């Protein structure tokens, strides 16, 4: 009888253990989920609700109508997208070239260049703009050198305070975000594939096009998508450049919310910025899923 009771006790505890095993993952998920909800989701929801708050006795929807219908907002939206796309293309071109050189064309000092790239990743973005001011500003070193040689009284280079200056600064700062994923992808590429392609008489350009780049597409997409999101929301470079005619959405949010204290209008623009970022992220995830699933389907 005692033996039967001892055998039946563990059998009776089995459903309880199973229920605890099912609940335990949920309990481990709750703390990080609560942190994300409080730290990230709640502020975004508050911003969206603030955009619908009444202003001057009118309904909240009138704020959306007035902001979205203004020429300043449309110009800022177009300029933000244009600068972001152009900077991303420049980062992809320059980053791919530098990554290929660092990975496959060894030269003295390549490790030092890699460390300098890591250093740029650790710096705030406005320091790049400050360095550009000392180099290419109206009283910068480059203009001073050109003036000493040619004797010109006006600065020869005056692009820093234009959209071209913002794009150049963003390409300089965000290119390492493309280089690092590509270097990681190139490090995983088997050298035997390159040796076999070279032994079969393939030219370096064909090896690059047919062997290296197909393996690097996921890393290139990841770096390009990250740069696109970062440049779309970049504020420090545009602000420290001091370009009067370069008004992007983040700068417009700052002007509306801090300078003129129009919180409802700033919340409308911030909501548009959130939607743009989410659309880009969802589009990237969908494209990335198709690209990564393509080789497995062919196999």
DAPE-V73422 format. One record per backbone hydrogen bond with DSSP energy under -1.0 kcal/mol. NH is the residue of the N-H (numbers start at 0). CO is the residue of the C=O. E is the energy in kcal/mol with one decimal. If there is no record, write none. Layout:
nh->NH co->CO e->E
nh->NH co->CO e->E
This chain:
nh->4 co->0 e->-2.0
nh->5 co->1 e->-2.3
nh->6 co->2 e->-1.9
nh->7 co->3 e->-2.1
nh->8 co->4 e->-1.6
nh->11 co->7 e->-1.9
nh->12 co->8 e->-1.4
nh->16 co->12 e->-2.3
nh->17 co->13 e->-2.3
nh->18 co->14 e->-2.4
nh->19 co->15 e->-2.4
nh->20 co->16 e->-2.3
nh->21 co->17 e->-1.6
nh->22 co->18 e->-2.1
nh->23 co->19 e->-2.4
nh->26 co->22 e->-2.3
nh->27 co->23 e->-2.1
nh->28 co->24 e->-1.3
nh->29 co->25 e->-1.6
nh->32 co->28 e->-1.9
nh->33 co->29 e->-2.7
nh->34 co->30 e->-2.2
nh->35 co->31 e->-2.3
nh->36 co->32 e->-2.4
nh->37 co->33 e->-2.6
nh->38 co->34 e->-2.9
nh->39 co->35 e->-2.4
nh->40 co->35 e->-2.0
nh->41 co->36 e->-2.8
nh->43 co->39 e->-1.5
nh->44 co->40 e->-2.5
nh->45 co->41 e->-2.5
nh->46 co->42 e->-2.1
nh->47 co->43 e->-2.2
nh->48 co->44 e->-2.4
nh->49 co->45 e->-2.3
nh->50 co->46 e->-1.4
nh->51 co->48 e->-1.0
nh->52 co->49 e->-1.3
nh->57 co->54 e->-1.5
nh->61 co->58 e->-1.1
nh->63 co->59 e->-1.1
nh->64 co->60 e->-2.1
nh->65 co->61 e->-2.6
nh->66 co->62 e->-2.4
nh->67 co->63 e->-2.7
nh->68 co->64 e->-1.5
nh->69 co->66 e->-1.2
nh->73 co->69 e->-1.6
nh->74 co->70 e->-2.4
nh->75 co->71 e->-2.3
nh->76 co->72 e->-2.6
nh->77 co->73 e->-2.4
nh->78 co->74 e->-2.5
nh->79 co->75 e->-2.4
nh->80 co->76 e->-2.3
nh->81 co->77 e->-2.6
nh->82 co->78 e->-2.5
nh->83 co->79 e->-2.3
nh->84 co->80 e->-2.7
nh->85 co->81 e->-2.4
nh->86 co->82 e->-2.5
nh->87 co->83 e->-2.1
nh->88 co->84 e->-2.4
nh->89 co->85 e->-2.3
nh->90 co->86 e->-2.5
nh->91 co->87 e->-2.5
nh->92 co->88 e->-2.3
nh->93 co->89 e->-2.6
nh->94 co->90 e->-2.8
nh->95 co->91 e->-2.1
nh->96 co->92 e->-2.0
nh->97 co->93 e->-2.5
nh->98 co->94 e->-2.4
nh->99 co->95 e->-2.2
nh->100 co->96 e->-2.2
nh->101 co->97 e->-2.6
nh->102 co->98 e->-2.1
nh->103 co->99 e->-2.6
nh->104 co->100 e->-1.6
nh->109 co->106 e->-1.7
nh->112 co->108 e->-2.0
nh->113 co->109 e->-2.1
nh->114 co->110 e->-1.9
nh->115 co->111 e->-2.1
nh->116 co->112 e->-2.0
nh->117 co->113 e->-1.9
nh->118 co->114 e->-2.0
nh->119 co->115 e->-2.0
nh->120 co->116 e->-1.5
nh->122 co->119 e->-1.0
nh->126 co->123 e->-1.0
nh->128 co->124 e->-1.1
nh->129 co->125 e->-2.3
nh->130 co->126 e->-2.4
nh->131 co->127 e->-2.3
nh->132 co->128 e->-2.0
nh->133 co->129 e->-1.9
nh->134 co->130 e->-1.7
nh->135 co->131 e->-3.6
nh->136 co->132 e->-1.3
nh->139 co->136 e->-1.7
nh->140 co->133 e->-2.6
nh->141 co->134 e->-2.4
nh->143 co->139 e->-2.0
nh->144 co->140 e->-2.3
nh->145 co->141 e->-2.4
nh->146 co->142 e->-2.5
nh->147 co->143 e->-2.0
nh->148 co->144 e->-1.4
nh->149 co->145 e->-3.1
nh->150 co->146 e->-2.0
nh->161 co->158 e->-1.5
nh->164 co->158 e->-1.1
nh->165 co->161 e->-1.6
nh->166 co->162 e->-2.5
nh->167 co->163 e->-2.4
nh->168 co->164 e->-2.2
nh->169 co->165 e->-2.4
nh->170 co->166 e->-2.6
nh->171 co->167 e->-2.1
nh->172 co->168 e->-2.1
nh->173 co->169 e->-2.9
nh->174 co->170 e->-1.5
nh->176 co->173 e->-1.2
nh->177 co->174 e->-2.1
nh->178 co->174 e->-1.9
nh->179 co->175 e->-2.2
nh->181 co->177 e->-1.5
nh->182 co->178 e->-2.7
nh->183 co->179 e->-2.0
nh->184 co->180 e->-2.1
nh->185 co->181 e->-2.8
nh->186 co->182 e->-1.9
nh->194 co->190 e->-2.3
nh->195 co->191 e->-2.8
nh->196 co->192 e->-2.3
nh->197 co->193 e->-2.4
nh->198 co->194 e->-2.4
nh->199 co->195 e->-1.5
nh->200 co->197 e->-1.4
nh->201 co->196 e->-2.0
nh->206 co->202 e->-2.5
nh->207 co->203 e->-2.4
nh->208 co->204 e->-2.4
nh->209 co->205 e->-3.1
nh->210 co->206 e->-2.1
nh->211 co->206 e->-2.1
nh->212 co->207 e->-2.6
nh->215 co->211 e->-1.1
nh->219 co->215 e->-2.8
nh->220 co->216 e->-2.8
nh->221 co->217 e->-2.4
nh->222 co->218 e->-2.6
nh->223 co->219 e->-2.6
nh->224 co->220 e->-2.6
nh->225 co->221 e->-2.1
nh->226 co->222 e->-2.3
nh->227 co->223 e->-2.4
nh->228 co->224 e->-2.2
nh->229 co->225 e->-2.4
nh->230 co->226 e->-2.9
nh->231 co->227 e->-1.7
nh->232 co->228 e->-1.2
nh->238 co->234 e->-2.4
nh->239 co->235 e->-2.7
nh->240 co->236 e->-1.6
nh->241 co->237 e->-1.0
nh->246 co->244 e->-1.0
nh->251 co->247 e->-2.6
nh->252 co->248 e->-2.5
nh->253 co->249 e->-2.1
nh->254 co->250 e->-2.5
nh->255 co->251 e->-2.6
nh->256 co->252 e->-2.8
nh->257 co->253 e->-2.5
nh->258 co->253 e->-1.2
nh->259 co->254 e->-2.5
nh->261 co->255 e->-3.9
nh->262 co->260 e->-1.1
nh->265 co->261 e->-2.4
nh->266 co->262 e->-2.3
nh->267 co->263 e->-1.8
nh->268 co->264 e->-1.9
nh->269 co->265 e->-2.5
nh->270 co->266 e->-2.2
nh->271 co->267 e->-2.0
nh->272 co->268 e->-2.2
nh->273 co->269 e->-2.3
nh->274 co->270 e->-2.4
nh->275 co->271 e->-2.4
nh->276 co->272 e->-2.2
nh->277 co->273 e->-2.5
nh->278 co->274 e->-2.6
nh->279 co->275 e->-2.3
nh->280 co->276 e->-2.4
nh->281 co->277 e->-2.8
nh->282 co->278 e->-2.5
nh->283 co->279 e->-2.3
nh->284 co->280 e->-2.4
nh->285 co->281 e->-2.2
nh->286 co->282 e->-2.4
nh->287 co->283 e->-2.9
nh->288 co->284 e->-2.1
nh->289 co->285 e->-1.8
nh->290 co->286 e->-2.5
nh->291 co->287 e->-2.5
nh->292 co->288 e->-1.7
nh->293 co->289 e->-1.2
nh->296 co->292 e->-1.7
nh->297 co->293 e->-1.9
nh->298 co->294 e->-2.1
